Amino acid sequence: DITWVTTGTCSNVKLEYSTDGGATYPNIIIASTPNTQLYSWTIPDSIATSCKIKVTDVANASAFDVSNLTFKIRGDLSLTSPNGAESWDVASHHNITWTRTGSIPTAKLEYSIDGGATYPSLITASVDASLGVYDWLIPDSLSTQLRVKITNTADSTVYDASSANFTIKGALTITSPVGAETWVVGSAHNITWTRFGSIANVKLEYSTNGGTTYPNLIIAATDASTGSYAWNIPDAIGSNLKVKVTDVDNSLVFSTSTSVFSI
């Protein structure tokens, strides 16, 4: 609402606004409206920090008043993804998305690993805000308390962040055994895997029922960065075996043999 007080008789008023601190008033809000001393204004897309309003008697241009001080018209940004509960793998690609209100030209994207307490990590210093999307290559920042923040590069008071935490997790892929191998009891063979992200340690287990269950522990924790573990093949003779490798810190991150192998 634009509001004003009238002294004396005035039937209709003109309303205008300035974006240069009142130096000029080139923008007409309405050329003539009944002098009710209130006008409901739909804020235009005229982003500026030095705005003023001018109200003038339509019948007498010398009867007017303007805002005592400047006010701001600003745009708005609303982050739509990631907005909480997502689980994204290191080195994968995911879209950060947002909606823009007003002609904000560019935005900055950052992420937090402490639930939004701080945003020390820059994703990009400037992206075209009109696009509403940014292709993010997920970094090696393993955490369950991540949030993304989008900020107008020209006005840091205009921003939005993920509503809740999301997760960045590592990934594992077993490369041996992957199926069709035949390993002899008492021999030594390497279990190998590929690690994505800074997973510290992995647990190794094996199944004798084609992967329905993995009740047999090979080792509770071994250095994940090595990508290999020398396994002394146990007396578990069968043709329906699989191996499973699991992130010790996140049981949802695991990989299993693609197909069964034999001992």
QUITAVEN-V565823 format. One line per field, one symbol per residue. psi: psi as a letter, one per 40 degrees, with the letter a starting at -180 (. if undefined). A space follows every 10 residues. Layout:
psi: ???
This chain:
psi: hhiihhhahh diiihiiief eedigehhdh dhiigeehhh hhhigghieg iiihhhhdeg eehiiihdii iihiaihhhd hheheihhih eihihhiiih hifhdiiihi iiefeedige hhdidhihde deihhhhhig ghiefiiihh hhdegeehii ihdiiihhia iihhehieie ihhhheihih hiihhhifhd iiihiiiefe edigehhdhd hihdddeihh hhhigfhief iiihhhhdeh eehiiihdii ii.
